[in-house]
Amino acid sequence: ETTLIEAFRKEATMIEENSTHIVNKLSSYCTKEMENLASILKAHKKQVSEQQKDIEYKQHQIHKLEKTSTTMQKTIESDKEREERLQSRMESITHEEHTLPNKLQHLEDQLHQLKYELRERETTMTTYHTQKEKEKEKDNFLRPYELYTGLRFELLTDNQRGGKAAKFIFNQIEEAVPHREFCFILTLVHQGASFELTSCTPFVDYTQPMKNLKRNNNLRQFVLHMRQLFKESIQPRALYY
């Protein structure tokens, strides 16, 4: 029995030592596996983090691409509108090119008309200045006669006959009343071909002077003759019994 007990004890000791050895080996194995798993998990977490960053980067790139695509779409639409405007402008320019000859011709006609009007105005101004100079010369020439002979005249327009007229005015005829005026009006008729006496104050018989004027066209002689008639009209007539 003692031997059997010792044998059991030895067997139990061996089993215990084997169990302890197994437990130690199992514990060491589990520890190594846990370390391996922890290392694998850490590597996996790192990989997952990198993949997450890559996903975020790709999402950011996708967002940028979407913005770029939106901008490009707007640019395309803007370019399309610009192209339509340019097309419309080109059609307008083409239309203007077709109508340009007519416009140029119209402008040339206006230019010719303006040049013609300018020449007419220049001619009118030249005539006006020439007439003014002649009137000035005439005034300077006639002023002494007006002062000493009492003759002056005024240019008129005869609306009834549509011609130019001149009013001849005399004073210094009647010695008692030197400022008394005697006048007559001569009108150019038949487009300036002849004269017509249209007024005479005071009235005198101007038949003979008019005949002479129509015959010889000597206006100076006619004026002198009319002055003589005015002068004779104020002289007292002789009385016959």
C-alpha positions as CSV (number, residue, x, y, z in Angstrom):
1,E,0.0,0.0,0.0
2,T,2.8,2.4,0.9
3,T,4.5,1.7,-2.4
4,L,1.2,2.2,-4.2
5,I,0.6,5.5,-2.4
6,E,4.1,6.7,-3.3
7,A,3.5,5.6,-6.8
8,F,0.3,7.6,-6.9
9,R,2.1,10.5,-5.4
10,K,4.8,10.4,-8.0
11,E,2.2,10.0,-10.7
12,A,0.3,13.0,-9.2
13,T,3.5,15.0,-9.0
14,M,4.4,14.2,-12.6
15,I,0.9,15.0,-13.7
16,E,1.0,18.3,-11.8
17,E,4.4,19.1,-13.3
18,N,3.1,18.2,-16.7
19,S,0.0,20.3,-16.1
20,T,2.1,23.2,-15.0
21,H,4.4,22.8,-18.0
22,I,1.4,22.6,-20.3
23,V,-0.2,25.6,-18.6
24,N,3.0,27.6,-18.9
25,K,3.4,26.6,-22.6
26,L,-0.3,27.4,-23.2
27,S,0.1,30.7,-21.4
28,S,3.2,31.5,-23.4
29,Y,1.5,30.6,-26.6
30,C,-1.6,32.6,-25.7
31,T,0.6,35.6,-24.8
32,K,2.4,35.4,-28.1
33,E,-0.9,35.0,-30.0
34,M,-2.3,37.9,-28.2
35,E,0.7,40.0,-29.1
36,N,0.4,38.8,-32.7
37,L,-3.3,39.6,-32.7
38,A,-2.6,43.0,-31.1
39,S,0.1,43.7,-33.8
40,I,-2.2,42.5,-36.5
41,L,-5.1,44.7,-35.1
42,K,-2.7,47.7,-34.8
43,A,-1.6,47.2,-38.4
44,H,-5.2,46.8,-39.4
45,K,-6.2,50.0,-37.6
46,K,-3.4,51.8,-39.4
47,Q,-4.5,50.4,-42.7
48,V,-8.1,51.3,-42.0
49,S,-6.9,54.9,-41.0
50,E,-4.9,55.2,-44.2
51,Q,-7.9,53.9,-46.2
52,Q,-10.1,56.4,-44.4
53,K,-7.7,59.2,-45.3
54,D,-7.6,57.9,-48.8
55,I,-11.4,57.8,-48.9
56,E,-11.6,61.4,-47.5
57,Y,-9.0,62.5,-50.1
58,K,-10.9,60.9,-52.9
59,Q,-14.2,62.4,-51.6
60,H,-12.5,65.8,-51.6
61,Q,-11.2,65.2,-55.1
62,I,-14.7,64.2,-56.2
63,H,-16.1,67.3,-54.6
64,K,-13.5,69.4,-56.5
65,L,-14.4,67.6,-59.7
66,E,-18.1,68.2,-59.1
67,K,-17.4,72.0,-58.6
68,T,-15.1,72.0,-61.7
69,S,-17.9,70.2,-63.6
70,T,-20.5,72.7,-62.4
71,T,-18.1,75.6,-63.4
72,M,-17.4,74.0,-66.8
73,Q,-21.2,73.6,-67.3
74,K,-21.8,77.2,-66.5
75,T,-18.9,78.2,-68.8
76,I,-20.3,76.0,-71.6
77,E,-23.7,77.7,-71.1
78,S,-22.1,81.1,-71.1
79,D,-20.0,80.3,-74.2
80,K,-23.2,79.1,-75.8
81,E,-25.0,82.3,-75.0
82,R,-21.9,84.3,-76.2
83,E,-21.9,82.2,-79.4
84,E,-25.6,83.0,-80.0
85,R,-24.9,86.7,-79.4
86,L,-22.0,86.6,-81.8
87,Q,-24.1,84.8,-84.3
88,S,-26.8,87.4,-84.0
89,R,-24.1,90.1,-84.3
90,M,-22.7,88.5,-87.4
91,E,-26.2,88.3,-89.0
92,S,-26.6,92.0,-88.1
93,I,-23.2,92.8,-89.6
94,T,-24.1,90.8,-92.7
95,H,-27.3,92.8,-93.0
96,E,-25.5,96.1,-92.6
97,E,-23.0,95.0,-95.2
98,H,-25.9,94.5,-97.6
99,T,-27.4,97.9,-96.8
100,L,-24.1,99.7,-96.5
101,P,-24.0,100.7,-100.3
102,N,-27.4,102.4,-100.0
103,K,-26.3,104.1,-96.8
104,L,-23.1,105.3,-98.4
105,Q,-25.0,106.5,-101.4
106,H,-27.5,108.3,-99.1
107,L,-24.6,109.9,-97.2
108,E,-22.9,110.9,-100.5
109,D,-26.2,112.5,-101.6
110,Q,-26.4,114.4,-98.3
111,L,-22.8,115.5,-98.7
112,H,-23.4,116.7,-102.2
113,Q,-26.5,118.6,-101.0
114,L,-24.5,120.1,-98.1
115,K,-21.7,121.2,-100.4
116,Y,-24.3,122.7,-102.8
117,E,-26.0,124.5,-99.9
118,L,-22.6,125.6,-98.6
119,R,-21.7,127.0,-102.1
120,E,-25.1,128.7,-102.2
121,R,-24.5,130.3,-98.8
122,E,-21.0,131.3,-99.7
123,T,-22.4,132.9,-102.9
124,T,-25.2,134.6,-100.9
125,M,-22.7,135.9,-98.3
126,T,-20.4,137.1,-101.1
127,T,-23.3,138.8,-102.8
128,Y,-24.5,140.2,-99.5
129,H,-21.1,141.6,-98.6
130,T,-20.6,142.9,-102.2
131,Q,-24.0,144.6,-102.0
132,K,-23.2,146.0,-98.6
133,E,-19.9,147.4,-100.0
134,K,-21.8,148.8,-102.9
135,E,-24.4,150.4,-100.7
136,K,-21.6,151.8,-98.5
137,E,-19.9,153.2,-101.6
138,K,-23.2,154.5,-102.8
139,D,-24.0,156.1,-99.5
140,N,-20.5,157.7,-99.4
141,F,-21.0,158.9,-103.0
142,L,-24.6,160.1,-102.6
143,R,-24.3,161.8,-99.2
144,P,-22.8,165.0,-100.6
145,Y,-25.7,165.1,-103.2
146,E,-28.2,164.5,-100.4
147,L,-26.8,167.4,-98.4
148,Y,-26.5,169.9,-101.2
149,T,-29.2,168.9,-103.7
150,G,-31.7,167.4,-101.3
151,L,-32.0,164.1,-103.2
152,R,-32.1,160.7,-101.5
153,F,-33.8,157.4,-102.4
154,E,-35.0,154.3,-100.7
155,L,-35.1,150.7,-102.1
156,L,-38.6,149.1,-101.8
157,T,-40.4,146.0,-102.8
158,D,-43.6,146.3,-104.9
159,N,-45.7,143.4,-103.6
160,Q,-48.5,144.0,-106.1
161,R,-46.2,143.8,-109.2
162,G,-43.6,141.5,-107.6
163,G,-40.7,143.7,-108.6
164,K,-38.1,146.0,-107.0
165,A,-38.8,149.7,-106.6
166,A,-37.0,152.8,-105.7
167,K,-38.4,155.9,-104.0
168,F,-36.8,159.2,-105.1
169,I,-37.2,161.9,-102.5
170,F,-36.4,165.6,-103.1
171,N,-36.2,168.6,-100.8
172,Q,-34.5,171.9,-101.1
173,I,-37.0,172.7,-103.9
174,E,-39.3,175.2,-102.3
175,E,-37.3,178.1,-100.9
176,A,-40.0,179.0,-98.4
177,V,-40.1,175.4,-97.0
178,P,-36.8,173.8,-97.8
179,H,-37.5,170.6,-95.9
180,R,-40.8,169.9,-97.8
181,E,-40.5,166.6,-99.6
182,F,-41.4,165.8,-103.2
183,C,-41.2,162.1,-104.2
184,F,-42.0,159.5,-106.8
185,I,-41.6,155.7,-106.9
186,L,-40.2,153.9,-109.9
187,T,-40.8,150.1,-110.1
188,L,-39.0,147.6,-112.3
189,V,-41.5,145.5,-114.2
190,H,-41.3,142.7,-116.8
191,Q,-38.4,141.1,-115.0
192,G,-36.4,144.4,-115.0
193,A,-37.0,145.1,-118.7
194,S,-38.8,148.4,-118.1
195,F,-39.8,151.1,-115.5
196,E,-43.2,152.1,-114.3
197,L,-43.9,155.2,-112.2
198,T,-46.3,154.0,-109.5
199,S,-46.5,157.0,-107.2
200,C,-46.0,160.7,-107.4
201,T,-46.4,163.2,-104.6
202,P,-47.4,165.9,-105.3
203,F,-48.8,164.8,-108.6
204,V,-47.2,166.2,-111.7
205,D,-47.7,165.3,-115.3
206,Y,-44.9,162.8,-115.9
207,T,-46.0,161.6,-119.3
208,Q,-43.2,163.1,-121.3
209,P,-40.4,162.1,-118.9
210,M,-41.6,158.5,-118.9
211,K,-41.7,158.5,-122.7
212,N,-38.1,159.7,-122.8
213,L,-37.0,157.1,-120.1
214,K,-38.6,154.2,-122.0
215,R,-36.9,155.5,-125.2
216,N,-33.4,156.2,-124.0
217,N,-33.3,154.5,-120.6
218,N,-31.5,157.5,-119.2
219,L,-32.4,157.5,-115.6
220,R,-30.3,160.6,-114.7
221,Q,-32.2,162.7,-117.2
222,F,-35.5,161.4,-116.0
223,V,-34.7,162.3,-112.3
224,L,-33.6,165.8,-113.3
225,H,-36.7,166.2,-115.4
226,M,-38.9,165.1,-112.5
227,R,-37.2,167.6,-110.2
228,Q,-37.8,170.4,-112.7
229,L,-41.5,169.4,-112.8
230,F,-41.7,169.5,-109.0
231,K,-40.1,172.9,-109.0
232,E,-42.4,174.2,-111.7
233,S,-45.4,172.9,-109.8
234,I,-44.9,175.3,-106.9
235,Q,-44.3,178.4,-109.1
236,P,-47.3,180.7,-109.4
237,R,-49.0,180.7,-112.7
238,A,-49.6,183.8,-114.7
239,L,-53.1,185.1,-114.8
240,Y,-54.6,185.9,-118.3
241,Y,-57.7,188.2,-118.7
